[in-house]
Structure formats: C-alpha cells, structure tokens
Amino acid sequence: SRDKSLGSLRTGHAIAPVRPITQVMIPDLLSGGPRTRSIVRIEADAPVAHAPFTCSICQATQTPPAGPDCLWACGLCNQQYFGGAEPGIVMSDRQIEALRQLAGRDASGQKTLVTNWWTQNEPDVGESFLAFNKNSPARDFTRGLIRQWAAAGEIKSIKEIAFGGLHEFRALREELNAAGVDYSGIDWTAHFVAHAQKEFPNNAWIQGDIVRGVMAEPSDLVYSQHMLEHVPALEPAFSNMLRLAGKRLINIFFIPPKAFEGYEVTNWKQYPLYHNTYSVGHVEAVCRANGFTPVWRGFGQETVLVATRN
C-alpha cells in the first residue's frame, strides 16, 4: 500500500523508499507503439542492527535480531523478549504464578499461601500490641543507633520486617521525618497491614512472607525484632532480610542465640507459632555469606545483632 506522502511504500517489514525512474521507453500494448512511462523500483532499507543486550535472567550478553520489533528468545536461557532497540521482558504464565507465590499469594494471585499463629488469631493491633516491652533496654539502644545514623545522613530509608504494632515507627517518626528518612514495613499478618495503612497512610505498608522472600525495594536499614524465632528456621528468612538491607541490619532476638560455632537449632515450639533458638555460628555464617559483618550486644533476655554491609 502506498503511503499518503507518495514518497514511500509500506512493506511487510518497514517503510521502504520509492525511487521513480522516468523517461523509460516501453511498448504500449494498446497502440502497439512506444510510449514514455515512469516506473518505480522499491528498495527496502537494510535491517537495523541493535546494540548488544544482557539478559535480565541469565546475564548472557547477545545481540537482538536485526530489523523491526518482534518476539525473540535469549539464546542461553530461552527467556522471551519483545523489541530490539529497548527489549522488554515477556513473562510466561508460569513466571507470573511464581512471582505471585513469591509475593505471598497462590497461583491465581487471590489469597495467601500458608497461615501461621499470627494470621490464625486476632492479636491486638496498634499501640496495645505487645506493649509490655515496647520500651525495653534493647529497643532504647537500637533507637539510639537509628537516631544517630539518621542525623548523620547515613541512612535515608528504613524497612521494618514484621512491624506488628508499629512501636518503633511511633517512637522515631517525628525525628525521622525531620531528617528526611523514609520508613516502610512488611508484615505477613493482614490485619496488622490494614491497621498500619489506615493509621499511617502516607507510608508504605505491605503484606509479605519473609520466608519465601518479598517483592520490595531494598532500604538502607532493615530492622526487625522478635520475629526470626517465630519462623520455621533461620534460613532462608534471614538471607532474605539481608538482601533487602542496603547498608545495615538490626535484629533483636528475644531468645538469644547460643554460642555454638556449628548450626545447631532447638525448636521449643512447632508450627504454627514456633519458638526457635539459633546458634551464633549459623547467624554469623549467613552474615558473611551475604557480605555483612555482625556485631552483638546483650541486654539480659534480649540480644541485639547489628550487621553492616562490607
């Protein structure tokens, strides 16, 4: 079909230039005599070559197929993309299901996967949630560290894992706002998330399962307290927390890890609540494997871990 400008002709691949050639003598089939006519020659431009592209999945570098945008696959892992100049990843149904499960949903994206004690019960929300230890010495110590780092500009974002009653946020909110520090949180329990979104709608509170991993942007500081003892095991939850920590991680254990070099663990309670005792050796090994240096501080019944990214 001819373009409106009459200067080009649309082909199946691209708009090809039309170059007229005039004063060509060809026989006229009606009169039998020669007649001067113009004919055109369609010349399709050469396919456009694209810059090398690194696959988002397997990190293999390759050159997308030349020519117009089309569907193509990575030569190493077979991940599909669309487009050559700026390839966009194309998710399969299976990949979408996996991402939904990673976000704590079933394959349909409609509901959570596994319940636990906190999701099966209706503990208090807000300031009344486990208020007996909201001002414990361990918490006062970690709040002091956070205030110091915020005032010095060393952290600009904090993500609390299992924020529950939001005691830390309430205690630090005004100072962090003044320092320009963004505070967000992740909790597996839906009614904690709903309450946080209602009370503090200007902050990001999402539901997620740290055991399976969560889909969230990293923060300068990841903070958690009294949570790791309630998951089935230290790993993979602890590594998932460290991956979200851009600079530092703080965790308060209410069951202090034992001074074992090995990876012993004691499950005092099983599903759905769990009460686990971990070993210092295991916690430190996971820190080192993720590129962190751990430092411990004891406060009687509670132990504080401060891990700094190397």
C-alpha positions in Angstrom: 0.0 0.0 0.0 1.3 3.4 -0.8 2.0 5.9 2.0 -0.1 9.2 1.9 3.1 11.1 1.1 3.5 9.0 -2.1 7.2 9.1 -1.3 7.4 5.7 0.3 5.8 2.3 0.1 4.8 0.2 3.1 6.2 -3.4 3.0 5.8 -6.2 5.5 8.9 -5.1 7.4 9.4 -1.4 7.1 8.6 1.7 5.1 10.8 1.4 2.1 11.7 4.4 -0.1 10.1 4.7 -3.5 12.6 5.9 -6.2 10.9 6.9 -9.5 12.7 6.3 -12.8 11.4 8.5 -15.6 11.7 8.6 -19.4 11.7 4.8 -19.9 10.6 3.7 -23.3 8.3 0.7 -23.1 5.8 -0.7 -25.6 2.2 0.4 -25.3 0.0 -2.7 -25.5 -3.0 -0.8 -26.8 -1.4 1.2 -29.6 1.5 -1.1 -30.3 3.8 1.9 -30.4 6.4 3.0 -27.9 5.4 5.3 -25.1 7.4 7.1 -22.4 6.3 6.0 -18.9 7.6 6.2 -15.4 8.2 3.1 -13.4 9.2 2.7 -9.7 11.7 0.5 -8.0 11.1 -0.5 -4.4 14.3 -0.6 -2.4 13.9 -1.8 1.2 16.5 -0.4 3.6 18.9 -2.8 5.3 17.6 -4.2 8.6 18.5 -2.0 11.6 21.2 -3.6 13.8 20.7 -3.3 17.5 23.2 -2.9 20.4 24.2 -5.9 22.5 21.8 -6.7 25.3 22.3 -8.5 28.6 19.6 -11.0 29.5 17.9 -10.0 32.8 17.6 -13.6 33.8 20.9 -15.4 33.0 23.0 -12.3 32.3 24.2 -13.6 28.9 25.1 -10.8 26.5 23.8 -11.2 22.9 22.6 -9.0 20.0 18.8 -8.9 19.5 17.7 -9.8 16.0 18.1 -7.0 13.5 15.0 -5.4 11.9 11.7 -4.3 13.3 10.4 -5.1 16.8 9.5 -8.8 17.2 9.3 -11.6 19.8 12.7 -13.3 20.3 14.3 -15.5 23.0 17.6 -15.5 24.8 20.0 -18.0 23.3 21.1 -19.3 26.6 18.1 -19.5 29.0 15.3 -19.0 26.4 13.7 -16.1 28.3 11.4 -14.2 25.9 11.8 -10.6 25.0 10.0 -8.2 22.6 11.8 -5.4 20.7 15.4 -4.9 19.7 16.4 -1.3 20.5 14.9 -1.5 24.0 14.0 -5.1 24.7 11.1 -5.7 27.1 10.9 -8.9 29.1 7.8 -11.1 28.3 6.6 -13.1 31.2 5.1 -16.6 30.8 2.1 -17.7 32.8 4.4 -19.9 34.8 6.7 -17.0 35.7 3.7 -14.9 36.7 2.5 -17.7 39.0 5.9 -17.9 40.6 6.0 -14.1 41.2 2.6 -14.3 42.8 3.8 -17.0 45.1 6.9 -15.0 45.9 4.6 -12.2 46.9 2.7 -14.5 49.3 -0.2 -15.3 47.0 -1.4 -18.5 45.4 -1.1 -19.0 41.6 -4.2 -17.0 40.9 -3.0 -14.1 43.0 -6.1 -14.1 45.1 -5.1 -15.3 48.6 -2.2 -16.1 50.9 -0.5 -19.4 50.8 0.3 -20.6 54.3 -1.2 -19.4 57.6 0.7 -19.1 60.9 -0.2 -18.4 64.5 -0.4 -14.6 63.8 -2.7 -15.0 60.8 -4.9 -17.6 62.6 -5.5 -15.4 65.6 -6.5 -11.8 66.2 -3.9 -10.2 68.4 -4.2 -6.6 69.3 -3.2 -4.0 66.8 -1.6 -0.6 67.2 -0.2 0.6 70.5 -1.7 -2.2 72.6 0.1 -4.9 70.7 2.7 -6.5 73.0 3.1 -3.1 74.8 4.9 -4.7 77.8 8.3 -4.5 76.1 8.0 -1.6 73.7 10.5 0.5 75.7 12.9 -2.3 76.7 16.7 -1.5 77.0 17.4 -3.3 73.7 14.9 -1.1 71.9 16.2 2.0 73.5 19.7 1.0 72.3 18.6 0.4 68.7 16.6 3.6 68.6 19.7 5.5 69.6 21.6 3.9 66.8 18.9 4.8 64.3 18.7 8.4 65.5 22.5 8.7 65.2 22.6 7.3 61.7 19.6 9.4 60.5 21.1 12.6 62.0 24.4 12.0 60.2 22.7 11.3 56.9 24.0 7.7 56.8 20.5 6.2 56.2 17.7 7.6 54.2 15.3 4.7 54.2 14.2 2.0 56.8 12.2 -1.1 56.2 10.8 -2.9 59.2 10.1 -6.6 58.9 7.1 -7.8 61.0 6.2 -4.3 62.2 3.2 -5.5 64.3 2.1 -2.7 66.5 4.4 -0.1 64.9 6.1 0.7 68.2 9.4 1.6 66.5 7.8 3.9 64.0 5.8 5.7 66.7 8.9 6.3 68.8 11.1 7.6 65.9 8.6 9.0 63.4 9.0 12.7 64.1 12.8 12.7 64.1 13.0 10.5 61.0 10.6 12.8 59.2 12.7 15.8 60.1 15.8 14.0 58.8 14.1 13.0 55.5 14.2 9.3 56.2 11.5 7.1 54.6 10.0 4.4 56.8 8.1 1.4 55.4 7.2 -2.0 56.6 6.3 -5.6 55.6 4.2 -7.9 57.7 2.7 -11.3 57.0 -0.5 -10.7 59.0 -3.2 -9.0 57.1 -4.9 -7.1 60.0 -1.6 -5.6 61.0 -1.1 -4.3 57.5 -4.7 -3.0 57.3 -4.3 -1.1 60.6 -1.0 0.4 59.6 -2.3 1.6 56.2 -5.3 3.2 58.0 -3.3 4.9 60.8 -0.3 6.0 58.7 -1.5 6.2 55.1 1.5 8.2 53.9 3.9 5.3 54.5 4.1 2.1 52.5 2.9 -1.0 54.5 2.6 -4.2 52.5 1.9 -7.9 53.2 4.6 -10.3 52.6 6.3 -13.6 53.8 9.9 -13.1 54.5 10.4 -16.9 54.5 9.6 -17.1 50.8 11.0 -13.7 50.0 9.2 -10.4 49.3 9.0 -8.2 46.3 10.2 -4.9 47.7 12.9 -2.4 47.0 16.0 -2.5 49.4 16.3 0.1 52.1 19.4 1.5 53.8 18.4 -0.2 57.1 16.4 -3.3 57.7 15.0 -3.5 61.2 13.2 -6.4 62.9 12.6 -7.7 66.5 11.2 -10.8 68.0 10.4 -12.3 64.6 13.1 -14.7 63.5 12.4 -17.0 66.4 8.8 -17.5 65.0 9.7 -18.7 61.5 10.4 -22.4 60.7 14.1 -21.9 60.6 16.8 -19.2 60.3 17.2 -19.8 56.6 16.1 -18.6 54.1 14.3 -15.8 56.1 17.5 -14.3 57.4 19.2 -14.1 54.0 16.0 -12.5 52.5 16.2 -9.8 55.2 19.9 -9.2 54.4 19.2 -8.9 50.7 16.9 -6.0 51.5 19.5 -4.2 53.6 21.5 -1.8 51.5 23.8 -0.8 54.4 22.8 -2.2 57.8 20.5 -4.7 59.5 19.3 -4.6 63.1 17.6 -7.6 64.7 16.6 -8.1 68.3 16.3 -11.7 69.4 14.1 -12.5 72.4 15.6 -15.9 72.5 19.4 -15.2 72.5 21.3 -17.4 70.0 23.6 -19.9 71.7 27.4 -19.6 71.5 27.8 -22.6 69.2 30.1 -22.5 66.2 28.0 -25.0 64.4 24.5 -24.8 63.1 22.5 -26.3 66.0 18.9 -25.2 66.5 16.3 -26.1 69.1 12.6 -25.9 68.2 10.9 -25.3 71.6 7.5 -24.9 69.8 6.5 -26.1 66.4 4.0 -24.9 63.8 2.1 -22.6 63.8 3.9 -20.4 66.4 7.5 -21.6 66.6 10.0 -20.7 69.3 13.5 -21.4 67.9 16.9 -21.0 69.5 19.6 -20.4 66.9 23.4 -20.6 67.1 25.8 -17.7 66.9 27.9 -19.6 64.4 25.0 -20.0 62.0 23.8 -16.4 62.2 27.4 -15.2 61.6 28.0 -17.6 58.7 24.8 -16.3 56.9 26.0 -12.7 57.5 29.4 -13.4 56.0 27.9 -15.3 53.0 25.7 -12.2 52.2 28.6 -9.7 52.7 27.9 -8.5 56.2 30.0 -8.1 59.4 28.0 -9.0 62.5 28.3 -7.3 66.0 26.4 -8.5 69.1 25.2 -6.6 72.1 23.4 -8.4 75.1 20.6 -6.9 77.2 19.6 -9.7 79.6 16.7 -11.5 78.0 17.3 -9.8 74.6 20.3 -9.8 72.3 20.8 -7.2 69.5 22.5 -8.1 66.2 23.9 -5.2 64.2 25.1 -6.3 60.8 27.0 -3.9 58.4 27.4 -4.5 54.7 31.1 -4.8 53.9 
